[in-house]
Amino acid sequence: MGRQDGSGRQISADDVDDRSATVLHVDLDAFFVSVELLSHPEFAHLPVIVGHRGGRSVVTAANYIARKYGVNSAMPMSLALRQCPNAIVLEPHMGQYRDFSTRVMSIFDDVTPLVERLGIDEAFLDVAGATNLFGSPAVIGELIRARVFAETGLVCSVGAASTKFVAKLASGLAKPNGLLVVPADKTVEFLHPLPVTALWGVGSATEQMLTRLGLKLIGDIARTPLDVLKKTLGEASGVKLFELSWGRDPRSVTVEREEKSVGHEVTFEHDVTDIDRLHSELLRQCDLVAARLRRSDLVARRVALKLRYTDFSTVTRSRTLAEPSNVGRRIYEEAVAAFDLLAASGIRVRLIGVRAEQLGPASGSVGLWDPDEDWRGAELAVDSVTERFGAGTVRSASFFKPRP
């Protein structure tokens, strides 16, 4: 869907039929900025950026006013201030964000035991079993929004639908401070006018392939023969996008288990500026992380990148996977996407690391489609060779460059 700046906001009418929309996605609006503005209400109507001032600093978060200037999280602070020179810059306070997150998540837990936390500021809720106690899904959504505001001073947006995929899309369109309900029988009507980039798994490369086919809207994908999509995108991706274009998402809300993580990092003897070398190191680490996940029969929902610069300043960025995975290539794609947002010209890296977070059991994690089937098979084969002959016997071809 692209960056959210509040334009194109959609909210539901009071008389919407919400009986089938029992999956909620609740997302705190501009969370870090909103927490900071509780202490600085005088800045509420100004463009506000959270982050450190400095030559290599990046934007941690921006409010909706700043986003209208093109300011987004992970953008270099110097660029953000060029685009919005009148922005107010506030230092981040991670401890406060964690405290507020805990308070908000406890409100969710009061409504239903089926809460799937996606990070510090968003979660899925299955409220099918809570309707007898609290009322319809729309009533529950408004109850949550009211309680969050009354008990924390923060605002949130809620999407309600029959599937997780559609609920998350709906909450994004309801921002800021809104509720959007998509009944099951209105799912196709809701989806088909949206751009193809609204589909999970459609990045810039996939968007280009779809554009070459003349497919710009989700409805265009839905009306394309499945064989054409599979031929263009591959078996797994073609099936996945076709199913999503019709609103079919088999995943249920799953309660998160105890937070665990698996990671690797390296501190270089000398600062590294070569982007290709840093990409290769990321790939090596992601393969190691994935192998450890597979040995433990685990999958990760989130990937975190850690960078430490030559001045010892450290930044971390996390990205949530569309599907939990233990495939190194999938973990690498998310890690390198986070890296490329931070890798400004002249970057000097002292330490780089990757961590897989929000772990769960691998058994049963693959749903209706498996977009990583080919890579998973190749990496399992590498696992077998490694077990027999030792680590490093087989490495990805991406580690090696052809000789000139």
N, C-alpha and C positions, 0 to 999 in steps of 0.2 A: 504493500500500500504506500510505501515511501514514508518520508518523515511526516509526523502529525503536527499540524500547527493550528488545529481547530477549525480550519476552513472545510466546508462540506459536511458540517456536523449534522447528524440525524438522530432524532429521538422518537420514541413511540408515543402514539396517542393513548389516552387513558383507557379506551375500550378495546385495546388489542387483545386478541385471543391467545393467551400465553400457556394454555394447559400442557402443550407438548414441549415447551421450551424450558426443560428442567435442568439444563446445564448452564451455569453462570460462569462468566469470566469477569473477574473484578480487577480493575487496574487503577492504582492510585495516580492521579493526574500530576505530571511534572513533580514527582515525589520529592527529590532532593531540594528543589527550589521551594516547593511548598512548605517543607519543614523549616527552611531558613527564613521564609517570609513570616512565619509565626513570631519570630524575634524582631523582624524588620517590616512591620505592616506598612510603613511609609513608602516602601518600594513596590507595593502590590500592583500599581498601575504603570510600572516602568519595565523596560526590558531588563531581565535579570539573568545572569550567568553564574553558575556555581563552578568554581575551579580555582587553581592557583595562578596568580599573575607571574609571568616569567617567559623567557624566550622559547622554552621547549614545553611549556605546559599545554594541556589540552582541556577542552570543555568537558566537565563532568556531567552537567545538565543545563538546560535552558528552559525558561518559561515560555508560554505560548506567544507572548509579545515578541520575545527575542527570536523565536523560530520563524516569525513572519519576515524577519530580515535575512533568513537563510542560515541562522545559527543552529547547529545541531551538536549533540554529544559526540565526543571523540574528535571533534574538529580542533586543529591547532588554535590556541587562544589568540595568537597574533592575527590569524585570519578572521576569527570571530569578531575581534574588536575593530578590524578594518570594515567589516560588513555592518557592524552595529556599534559605532564609536561612542554612543551615549549609553551603552549598557552599564548596569551596575554589576560589579564582580564581587561575589561573596565567597569566602573560604569554605570548603566542605567540612562537615563534622560527622564522620561515619558512625561514631558511637550514638549520636542522636538518631540517625537514620535507623540503626538496628533497634533502638528502643521503641521508636514509633511503629516499626514493622511488627514487632512482637505484640504490641497493643492491638494493631489492626487484625493480625492473624487470629488473635484470641476472640475477636468479634465473629470472625468466620466460623471458628470452632463452636461458638455458642449456637450457631444456626444449624450446622450439620457436621457429623463426624467425617464426611467424605470431602476433604479439602486437599487439593493437590497444589502445593506451593511451587511456583515457577521461579521465584527469586524473592528479593527483598520487598517488592512492591506489587506483585500480582499473584493471582491464584485462580484455579478452577474449583467450582463447588457443584456437587450433585445435590440438588434440593428436592428430588422426587419424594424422599421420605419425610421432608420437613413441611410439606404443604398443609397437612392436617393440623399442624401446630401453629404455623405462622401465616398461612394463606397461600395465594398463588405465587408462581415464580416472579412475576412483576412486583407483587407486594413485597416479597422477600428482598428483591433487588433494591427497592426503595427503602426498606427497613435497614438494610446494610448501609446504604449511602447515608441515611439519617444518623445512624449510630456512629459511623466513622467520623462524621462531621461534629456531632455533639461531644464525642469523647476525646477527639484528637485535634479538631480544628482543620482537618484535611478533607479534601474532596476526592471522590473516586468516580469512575465511569464503569457501567455494568453492561455487558452483553448477555442476552439470554437466548438460547437456541436449543435444538435437539442434539447437536453435536458440538464437540470442543472446537473444531475448526471454525465453524460459523459463529459460535459464541465469542471467540477471540476477535474475529473480524468485526462483529457488531460492537464490541466495547471500544475498539479503535475509532469507529465511525461516530460513536456517541460522545467522544471527547470534545471539549472538556465538560465534566460535571453533568453527564447525562445517562439515560437508560434507553437501550434499544433492544426490543424483543423481536426475534425472527421465528414465527411459528413454523412447525415442520412443513406444513403444506404451502408455505410462502418462501421456502428456502431457495428454490430455483429462481423465482422472481427476484429475490434479493441478490443472488450471486451473479447472474448472467450479465448485468450492466457494468460490473466492476472490471477494472483492468486486470490483465493476466498476472501482473506482479503481486496481486493480492493473494495468489495461491502459494501455499508453502512449497518451497523448493524451486521457485522461479527467481533466479538471480539474473544478473546481466547477461550471462552467456545463454541461458535458456530463453530469456526474453528475446534475444536476437534471433535465435532459431525459430521461435514462434512468429516473430514479426516477418521473417522471410516467407512464412506460410500464409501471411496475411491475417494472423490471429492476434488481435489486440485486446479483446474482451474475453472474460471467462465463458460467456455464451458462445463465442467463436470456437473455443476448444470443445465445448459440449457437442457442437454440431459437426465436428470433424470426425471422420471415420477413425476408429481406434487403431486400425492397422497403419494409417498414415502417421498418427502420433508415435506409435511404437517404432516405426521405421526412422523417424526423424530424431526422436529423443532417447530411444532405447526401450527395451521391453518394460523394465520396472518403472522408469519415469513416465513413460507414455500412459501406462495403466493408472499410475498414481494421479496424474493430473486430470485424466479423464474422469476418474471416480470423484475427485474433489470438485470438479466442475459441475457435477450433479449433486453436490452436498453430501456425498457418502463418505463417512469417517467412522470406522469401527471402534476407535479407541474410547475407553471409559475413563472416568475420573479415578485416579489411583492415589491412595494415601501415601505420602512420602514416608520413607523409613528414616532411621537415624542417618544424619548427614555424614557422608564419608567422601573421601576424595583419593585420587591416584594421580601423581604428578612426577614430572622430571624437570630439572633445570640445570643450567651450566653457567659458571662464571668464567669468562674468557681471560686468558693471561694478558691480552692486550685488547683495548676497545676495538669493536668490529664495526665497520661502516659499509661493508659489502652486502647489499640487500640479498643477492643470490646466495651468499654463504649463510645468512640468517634464515632465509627460506629453507635451505637444506637442513640446517640444525633443527628448525621447527618440525620438518618432516621426520627426522630421526627420532625426536622426542615423542611425536604423536604415535609413531609406530611402536615405540616402547610402552607408552601408556596403554595403547589398544591391546597389546599382547598381554599386559598385566591384567587388564579387565577380562580378557577371554579366559585366562588361566583361573580367574576367580569366578567365572560364570556371571559376570556383571556387565551392565550397560550404563552409560552416562547420559544424562539429559542436558548437561551444560558443560561448556568448555571455557576455561579461563586462561588468558595470556598474561604473562608477567614480564615486564621490561624494566631493567635498571640502567640508567644512563651514566655517562662518564662522571657527572657531578653527584652520583649516588641517589639522585631522585628516582623514585620507583612508581610505575603506573601499572594498574591491572585493568583488564577489560574482559567481560564475560559475554558469551553468546549462547542462547538456548537453541538446542537442536530441534528440528521439526519432529524427529523421531529419536528416542533413546538409541544409542549405538555403541558398539565396541569395535568399529572399523576404523583403522588408522587414517585412511584417506578421508573419511567423513570428518573425523576430528581435526585433521589438518586443514581442510577447507574452511572450517570455522575459525581456527586459530590464525591462519594466514589472512583471513578477511579482517579480523581484529587488528592484526599487525599492520596491514597495509593502510589502515586508517590513521595509525600513529607514526608511520615511517616517513616523516618529512625529510626533505633533502638535507644531507649533512648529518643525519642521525648517527650517534656514536653509542653503541650498546656495550655495556659491561656485563650484563647478565640477561639471559632469556630463559623462559620456562613455560611449560604447559601443564595444566591440571584439569583432570576430568572430575566433575562434581555431580551432585544429586544422583548417586548411584542406586541401582536397583537390580533385581535378578534378571539375567538374560533370558531365561526360559519363558517362552510365551510373549516376548517383547516385540517380535515381528508380527505386524498386523496383516491386513488384507494384501498389501504390497510390500516388497522388499527392494527398495531402490539401490541397495548396496550388495545385491546378491553376488555379482561378479567379483567385486573387490573382497567381499567376505571370504569367498572360496579361495582366492589367491592368498590372502593373509593366513587363512587356516593351513594352507599348504606350507607357507613359510614357517608357521609354528611347528609343524611336524619335522621339517628339516632342522630347525633350530634345536628342537628337543633331542634329535639324534646326533647332530654334528657340532652343536654349540652356537652361541650368539655370533652374529656377523657373517655367518656362512652365506646367507642370501640377503641382499639389500635391494631396495627399490631402485629402478633404473633412473629415477629422478635425482639420485645422488651423483650421477656421473654425467659429465658433459662430453659431447663428441669432440674428438681432436680436430683442430683446424686442418 
